[in-house]
Amino acid sequence: MEIQISSENGIVPSRDQDCAARLQKLLKAGTMDTIFVLSPGEYFLASAIKLEGLQNVKIIGYGARFISRYDPCDPYSFRGAFDFTGCKNCTISGLTLTTDRDPNCAGHVEAVNVDECTVDIALDEGFHLSGKESIRCVDSCDERLIPNKHIYFADDHGYRYSLIRENVIRLYAGQSNQGQLRSLLAGEPVCMKHSLYPHCPLLFTECSGMELNDITVESSPGVTCGIYPRSENFTFRRFQIRLPYGSKRIYASNADGIHVTGLAGKLVIEDCLFEHLGDDAINIHNEGATVYKLEGDVVTCYARRFYSEPDEKRSRLSDKWARPGDTVLVYDRETMLQKGRFRVVSYEVNRLVMEGLAGSINEGDVLANEALATHAEIRRCTVRNSRARAFILQSHHVTVEDCYLYGTAGSAIIIAPDTERWNEMTPGQDIEICNTVFDSCGAYIQERNAAIVIAVQHDSGKNDAAYPAGVHNRIRIRDNLFVNLPGGTVYAAAVKDMKIIGNRIVNCRRNPGFSAEAMHICNCEEMVSFDNLLFSTMALQRV
């Protein structure tokens, strides 16, 4: 393989001059069978480095730190750091990614006026707002900086605020947030995000055989790593999202850590760290497609996002959602049971031709591409202080093993599709969660509060008791430790063939206002549960 070293090609690390164009030119010069060594130092990126069609390329940057331009006054001008399209069998190792300005700021609640829907927030030392910066989300935290969702405002249109004195702002929350304000206390820490979903620092589209080793992300304005259709076979080893040493920010990433939307083949995530996240650490799913017209073998469908109608722009499915030869699964929207399957003859956006239908299909049914039901292995990973969950598993053949999950505001793991708001599929199948520690998870008390939630939709307002067993199939939860939970351990609904074996439960149900059982099981069949030990100060109990 040819070896190219950045310093030998005239590229000198610089915090003051934009290095993006020169690095992109170098990396695009050897699109095949090349090793690129990026010399240690700090590189300023005013725009993303866009790379297409790399094959069998290694990018090695131990000691190289990439500082992307970020403007909190115009946060959606952020264009990311590395954008890969159509790349195959490539390895990226040793890079550190950050931004030149903070994507969020921290403060403490000074006063709350519920009637006026305002919050006065004193910014912490080291943070400053001029009044022009955007505020898109505000989260409250406990003294451990675990998001507690006393308030969790989020609106991509932004919130109005004013400077009432030096480094103290008054945030105008609006009537819809009045209920949250009632639980907010003076002195509570808060994090204010300047953006929610701008460009990803690391973006992969139609890439396959990609390996990321020893990547550290210290600052991300939104989702840190996005994997989009139609990508295949990814491996992450020692991938870290964490605050830089000495930082006073609350979040390292404003949104998800690794967000997978339609990955074929296998996803391996090993020995990784996800700290201080503004949303989920890992979200694995593909798009659903709602059928609204059938004409013989022609199926017209759409992405039902936030209850959208078929002709809306947001109802457009990815143009890579399916390809000839894929197998598509058919689910009944009313029961979420699988009712059929067929092969794809051809596909264009929101329209496909099918053949070999086994079972049935009707208008209103939900489709999922089985080829994009990622087989995932998550091992020896740590998640700490997440605004949402550690892992969302909406796929088939998933293993979570030897992980440590601490301080999630919501459930540590949720297995549930979402066909109403986010349009994410599929129900869980062949999932094993083992030898994992669930510590202080579920800080936000809600109806389904438990460290592991298996449900029919993300939305906790859904009546899980109305759905039959068989939405999810073959779930194994074994040899885990549940400790210091404010609520329950496992909430499971509509599962067929589930085993909960050999788990230990220590010092849980700590919140006196939460009276649910250690395990809440609803409409499940072929369930086995034994040797699960619940320890308390008074007795040892089998559950």
C-alpha positions in Angstrom: 0.0 0.0 0.0 1.1 3.5 -0.7 1.8 5.7 2.4 1.1 9.4 2.4 2.1 11.6 5.4 0.4 15.0 5.7 3.4 16.9 6.8 5.4 15.6 3.8 2.7 17.0 1.6 3.0 20.6 2.9 0.0 20.4 5.4 1.0 22.0 8.6 -1.4 21.8 11.6 -3.0 25.2 12.3 -5.6 26.6 14.6 -5.6 29.8 12.7 -5.9 28.7 9.1 -8.6 26.5 7.6 -7.0 23.1 6.8 -10.2 21.5 5.3 -9.5 22.0 1.6 -5.9 20.9 1.8 -6.7 17.8 3.8 -9.5 16.9 1.5 -7.3 17.3 -1.6 -4.7 15.0 0.0 -7.2 12.3 1.1 -9.0 12.3 -2.3 -5.7 11.9 -4.2 -5.3 8.3 -3.1 -8.8 6.8 -3.3 -7.5 3.1 -3.2 -5.0 1.1 -1.3 -3.5 4.0 0.6 -2.4 4.7 4.1 -2.7 8.4 5.2 -0.8 9.5 8.2 -2.0 12.8 9.7 0.7 14.4 11.7 0.1 15.3 15.3 -1.2 18.8 16.0 -4.4 20.9 15.8 -6.2 21.4 12.5 -9.0 24.0 12.1 -11.9 23.0 9.8 -14.2 25.8 8.6 -16.1 23.1 6.7 -16.4 19.3 6.5 -13.8 17.1 4.7 -16.0 15.3 2.1 -14.6 12.0 0.9 -16.3 9.8 -1.8 -15.5 6.4 -3.1 -12.5 5.6 -0.9 -11.6 1.9 -1.0 -9.2 0.0 1.2 -7.9 3.2 2.7 -6.5 3.8 6.2 -6.6 7.3 7.8 -4.4 7.3 10.9 -4.2 10.4 13.1 -3.0 9.6 16.6 -2.3 13.0 18.1 -4.3 14.8 15.4 -7.0 17.1 16.8 -9.7 18.5 14.5 -11.4 21.7 15.6 -14.6 22.4 13.6 -16.1 25.9 13.3 -19.3 26.3 15.3 -21.4 29.4 15.7 -23.9 29.3 18.5 -25.6 32.3 16.9 -26.1 30.5 13.6 -25.8 26.8 14.8 -27.2 25.2 11.6 -24.3 26.6 9.6 -22.2 23.9 11.2 -21.1 21.4 8.5 -19.4 18.7 10.5 -15.9 17.4 10.3 -15.7 14.2 8.1 -18.4 13.3 5.6 -17.9 9.9 3.9 -20.0 8.7 0.9 -19.7 5.4 -0.9 -16.5 4.3 0.9 -15.6 0.7 1.3 -13.3 -1.3 3.6 -11.7 1.8 5.2 -10.2 2.3 8.7 -10.2 5.6 10.6 -8.0 5.6 13.7 -6.7 8.0 16.4 -8.6 11.2 15.6 -9.9 13.7 18.2 -12.9 15.9 17.2 -14.1 19.1 18.8 -15.5 22.5 18.0 -14.0 26.0 18.4 -17.0 27.2 20.4 -19.1 25.4 22.9 -22.4 23.9 21.6 -24.0 24.2 25.0 -23.6 26.3 28.1 -24.3 25.6 31.8 -25.9 27.5 34.6 -28.0 27.2 37.8 -31.7 28.1 38.4 -31.9 31.3 40.2 -35.7 31.8 40.2 -38.9 30.3 38.7 -42.1 32.1 37.9 -44.7 29.4 37.0 -47.5 31.9 36.3 -45.3 33.9 33.9 -43.6 30.8 32.5 -40.1 32.1 33.0 -36.9 30.8 34.5 -34.0 33.0 35.6 -30.7 31.2 35.1 -27.3 32.4 36.3 -24.6 31.2 34.0 -21.7 29.2 35.5 -18.2 30.6 35.5 -16.6 30.4 32.1 -19.9 30.8 30.1 -21.2 34.0 28.5 -24.2 34.9 26.4 -24.5 38.1 24.4 -28.2 37.6 23.7 -27.7 36.6 20.1 -27.0 32.9 20.8 -29.6 30.3 20.0 -31.2 28.3 22.8 -33.0 25.2 21.5 -33.2 23.0 24.6 -32.9 23.3 28.3 -32.4 20.4 30.7 -32.3 20.3 34.4 -29.9 17.9 36.3 -29.4 16.7 39.8 -26.3 17.3 41.9 -24.5 14.4 40.1 -25.3 16.2 36.7 -27.6 13.3 35.8 -30.5 14.8 33.7 -33.5 14.5 35.9 -36.1 16.0 33.5 -37.7 18.4 36.0 -37.5 20.5 32.8 -36.6 19.2 29.4 -37.7 21.9 27.0 -36.8 21.1 23.4 -37.9 23.1 20.4 -35.9 23.5 17.2 -37.5 26.9 16.7 -35.6 28.1 19.7 -36.6 29.9 23.0 -36.7 33.6 23.6 -34.6 34.9 26.5 -33.3 38.3 27.7 -30.3 39.4 29.8 -31.6 40.7 33.1 -28.1 41.4 34.5 -24.5 40.4 34.0 -24.5 36.7 33.1 -28.1 36.1 34.2 -30.8 35.4 31.7 -34.5 35.1 31.8 -35.8 32.3 29.7 -39.4 32.5 28.4 -40.6 28.9 28.4 -44.2 29.2 27.1 -47.5 27.9 28.3 -46.9 24.4 27.0 -44.0 24.0 29.5 -45.8 25.4 32.5 -46.3 22.0 34.0 -42.6 21.2 33.9 -41.8 24.4 35.7 -43.7 23.4 38.8 -41.1 20.7 39.7 -38.1 22.9 39.0 -36.1 24.0 42.1 -33.9 27.0 42.7 -30.2 26.0 42.6 -30.7 23.1 40.1 -28.0 22.8 37.4 -29.2 23.3 33.9 -27.7 22.7 30.4 -28.7 24.9 27.5 -28.1 23.6 24.0 -27.5 26.0 21.1 -28.6 23.4 18.6 -30.4 20.0 18.4 -29.8 18.4 15.0 -27.3 20.1 12.8 -24.8 18.2 10.6 -23.1 15.3 12.2 -19.3 15.6 12.9 -19.0 12.1 11.5 -21.4 11.1 8.7 -21.5 7.9 6.7 -23.8 7.3 3.7 -23.7 4.2 1.5 -20.4 3.1 3.2 -19.5 -0.5 3.9 -16.8 -2.4 5.8 -15.9 0.7 7.9 -13.8 0.4 11.1 -13.4 3.3 13.6 -10.7 2.8 16.3 -9.6 5.1 19.0 -11.8 8.1 18.0 -12.5 10.7 20.7 -15.2 13.3 20.3 -15.1 16.1 22.9 -17.8 18.4 21.5 -20.7 17.6 19.2 -23.5 20.1 18.3 -26.0 17.3 17.5 -25.8 13.6 16.7 -22.2 12.7 16.8 -22.0 9.8 14.3 -24.7 9.2 11.8 -24.9 6.1 9.6 -27.4 6.3 6.8 -28.7 4.0 4.1 -27.4 2.1 2.5 -24.4 1.3 4.6 -23.2 -2.1 5.7 -20.9 -3.7 8.3 -19.4 -1.2 10.7 -17.1 -1.7 13.7 -16.4 0.8 16.5 -13.6 0.0 19.0 -12.6 2.4 21.8 -14.8 5.1 20.4 -15.2 7.8 23.0 -17.6 10.7 23.5 -16.5 12.6 26.5 -15.9 16.1 27.8 -12.3 17.3 27.6 -10.5 17.4 30.9 -11.3 20.5 32.9 -14.5 21.4 30.9 -17.4 22.8 32.8 -20.0 21.8 30.2 -22.7 19.3 31.2 -23.0 17.7 27.7 -20.2 16.5 25.4 -22.8 15.8 22.7 -26.1 17.6 22.2 -27.9 14.6 20.8 -27.2 10.9 20.1 -23.8 9.3 20.2 -24.1 6.7 17.3 -27.3 6.9 15.4 -28.0 4.1 12.9 -30.7 4.6 10.3 -30.7 1.6 8.0 -27.5 -0.5 8.3 -27.3 -3.8 6.6 -25.1 -6.6 7.9 -23.4 -6.3 11.2 -22.6 -3.6 13.7 -19.9 -4.2 16.3 -19.4 -1.7 19.2 -16.7 -2.7 21.7 -14.9 -1.1 24.6 -16.5 2.3 23.9 -17.3 5.2 26.2 -20.4 7.5 26.0 -20.4 10.3 28.7 -22.6 13.3 29.2 -25.0 12.9 26.2 -27.8 15.1 25.3 -29.8 12.1 24.0 -29.3 8.3 23.5 -25.8 6.8 23.4 -26.7 4.3 20.7 -29.9 4.2 18.6 -30.3 1.3 16.1 -33.2 1.3 13.8 -34.4 1.6 10.2 -37.3 3.5 8.7 -40.8 2.3 8.7 -43.1 2.8 5.7 -46.9 3.2 6.0 -48.9 1.8 3.2 -51.6 4.1 1.8 -52.3 2.7 -1.7 -52.3 -0.8 -3.2 -52.7 -1.3 -6.9 -52.0 -4.9 -7.7 -48.3 -5.5 -6.9 -47.6 -1.8 -6.7 -47.3 -0.4 -3.1 -47.4 3.3 -2.4 -46.1 4.1 1.0 -44.7 7.0 3.1 -42.7 7.8 6.2 -45.2 8.7 8.9 -43.2 11.2 11.0 -45.0 13.1 13.7 -48.4 11.9 12.4 -47.6 13.4 8.9 -49.8 12.9 5.8 -48.5 11.1 2.7 -48.0 14.3 0.6 -45.9 16.2 3.1 -42.2 16.8 2.6 -41.3 15.1 5.9 -43.1 11.9 4.7 -40.5 11.2 2.1 -38.7 7.9 2.6 -35.0 7.6 1.9 -34.2 6.9 -1.7 -32.0 4.0 -0.4 -34.8 2.5 1.7 -35.0 -0.6 -0.5 -33.5 -2.2 -3.5 -34.4 -5.2 -5.8 -34.1 -8.5 -3.9 -34.7 -7.1 -0.4 -37.3 -8.8 1.8 -39.8 -6.4 3.3 -41.8 -7.4 6.4 -45.4 -6.4 6.8 -46.8 -5.4 10.2 -50.5 -4.8 11.2 -50.6 -1.2 12.6 -53.4 -2.1 15.0 -51.6 -5.1 16.6 -48.0 -4.5 15.5 -47.8 -8.3 14.7 -46.0 -9.3 11.6 -48.6 -10.5 9.1 -46.6 -11.0 5.8 -43.5 -10.6 3.8 -42.5 -10.0 0.1 -39.5 -9.4 -2.1 -38.8 -6.1 -3.8 -38.8 -6.0 -7.6 -38.1 -2.3 -7.9 -38.1 0.8 -5.7 -38.3 4.5 -6.1 -39.1 7.0 -3.3 -42.4 6.1 -1.6 -43.2 3.5 -4.3 -42.2 -0.1 -4.8 -43.2 -3.2 -6.8 -43.4 -6.4 -4.9 -43.5 -10.1 -5.7 -43.9 -13.4 -3.8 -46.2 -12.0 -1.1 -46.5 -14.5 1.8 -49.3 -13.5 4.1 -51.3 -10.3 3.5 -50.9 -6.6 3.1 -53.4 -3.8 3.5 -53.6 -0.1 3.5 -52.4 1.3 6.8 -49.9 -1.5 7.4 -46.4 -0.7 8.4 -43.4 -2.0 6.4 -39.8 -2.6 7.4 -36.9 -3.7 5.2 -35.5 -6.9 6.8 -32.2 -6.3 5.1 -31.7 -3.2 7.2 -32.5 -4.9 10.6 -28.9 -4.6 11.9 -27.3 -7.5 13.6 -25.5 -5.7 16.5 -23.0 -6.7 19.2 -22.4 -4.2 22.0 -19.8 -5.3 24.4 -17.8 -3.8 27.3 -19.3 -0.3 26.8 -19.9 2.4 29.4 -22.6 5.0 29.3 -22.8 7.7 32.0 -25.2 10.6 32.4 -27.5 10.5 29.4 -30.5 12.8 28.9 -32.4 9.8 27.4 -31.4 6.2 27.2 -28.2 4.2 26.8 -29.3 2.0 24.0 -32.5 1.9 21.8 -32.6 -1.5 20.1 -35.1 -1.6 17.2 -33.7 -4.5 15.3 -33.1 -8.3 15.1 -30.2 -10.3 16.5 -28.7 -7.9 19.1 -26.4 -8.7 22.0 -25.6 -6.4 24.9 -22.9 -7.9 27.1 -20.5 -6.8 29.9 -21.6 -3.1 29.8 -21.9 -0.5 32.6 -24.9 1.8 32.3 -25.2 4.7 34.8 -27.3 7.8 35.2 -29.7 7.7 32.4 -32.7 10.0 32.7 -34.9 7.4 30.9 -34.7 3.6 30.7 -31.2 2.4 30.2 -32.3 0.1 27.4 -35.6 0.4 25.4 -36.8 -2.2 22.9 -39.7 -0.6 21.0 -40.5 0.6 17.5 -41.9 4.0 17.0 -44.3 4.3 14.0 -46.1 7.4 15.2 -43.5 10.1 15.8 -40.0 9.2 14.8 -40.9 6.4 12.3 -38.4 3.9 13.5 -38.6 0.1 13.1 -38.5 -2.8 13.9 -39.9 -4.6 17.0 -37.2 -6.6 18.8 -36.3 -10.1 17.9 -33.5 -12.4 19.1 -32.1 -10.0 21.7 -29.9 -10.9 24.6 -28.9 -8.6 27.5 -26.4 -10.2 29.8 -23.7 -9.5 32.4 -24.5 -5.8 32.4 -24.7 -3.4 35.4 -27.7 -1.0 35.5 -26.8 1.7 38.1 -29.0 4.7 39.0 -30.9 4.5 35.7 -34.4 5.9 35.2 -33.9 9.1 37.1 -37.0 10.5 35.4 -40.0 8.7 36.9 -42.7 7.8 34.4 -45.4 5.2 33.9 -43.1 2.6 32.4 -40.1 3.4 34.6 -37.7 0.5 34.6 -34.1 0.0 33.6 -35.1 -2.2 30.6 -38.3 -1.4 28.8 -39.8 -3.6 26.1 -42.9 -1.9 24.7 -45.0 -1.4 21.6 -44.2 2.2 21.0 -41.8 4.7 22.5 -44.7 6.9 23.6 -45.5 5.9 27.2 -49.1 7.1 26.6 -49.7 3.9 24.6 -51.8 1.2 26.3 -49.4 -1.8 26.0 -52.1 -4.1 27.5 -54.1 -3.7 24.2 -51.4 -5.5 22.2 -51.0 -9.2 21.9 -47.8 -11.3 22.6 -45.6 -11.7 19.6 -44.8 -8.1 18.8 -41.4 -8.9 20.2 -39.9 -12.4 20.0 -37.1 -14.3 21.8 -35.8 -11.9 24.4 -33.1 -13.0 26.9 -32.3 -11.0 30.1 -29.8 -12.9 32.2 -27.1 -12.5 34.8 -27.4 -8.7 35.1 -27.0 -6.5 38.2 -29.7 -3.8 38.8 -28.6 -1.4 41.5 -29.8 1.9 43.0 -32.8 2.2 40.6 -35.5 4.6 41.6 -38.1 2.4 39.8 -38.3 -1.1 38.5 -35.9 -3.4 36.7 -37.8 -4.8 33.7 -41.0 -3.7 32.1 -42.0 -6.1 29.3 -45.2 -6.0 27.1 -46.3 -8.1 24.1 -43.3 -10.5 24.1 -43.4 -14.1 23.0 -40.6 -16.4 24.3 -38.8 -14.4 27.0 -36.4 -15.6 29.7 -35.4 -13.5 32.7 -32.8 -15.5 34.6 -30.1 -15.1 37.2 -30.4 -11.3 37.7 -29.6 -9.6 41.0 -31.6 -6.6 42.2 -30.0 -4.4 44.9 -31.4 -1.3 46.5 -34.0 -0.5 43.9 -37.4 1.2 44.0 -35.8 3.9 46.0 -38.3 6.6 45.0 -41.1 6.5 47.6 -43.6 7.8 45.0 -43.0 4.9 42.7 -44.8 1.7 43.8 -44.4 -0.6 40.7 -43.1 -4.1 41.1 -39.5 -4.9 40.5 -40.6 -6.5 37.2 -43.8 -5.6 35.4 -44.9 -8.1 32.8 -47.9 -7.5 30.5 -49.4 -9.7 27.8 -46.3 -12.0 27.4 -46.3 -15.7 26.4 -43.8 -18.5 26.9 -42.1 -16.6 29.6 -39.5 -18.1 32.0 -38.3 -16.2 35.1 -36.2 -17.8 37.9 -33.2 -17.3 40.1 -33.6 -13.5 40.1 -32.6 -12.3 43.6 -33.9 -9.1 45.1 -31.8 -7.8 48.0 -33.0 -5.3 50.6 -31.9 -4.2 54.0 -34.6 -6.5 55.5 -34.7 -9.7 53.5 -33.6 -11.7 50.5 -36.5 -12.3 48.1 -36.8 -14.3 44.8 -38.8 -12.5 42.1 
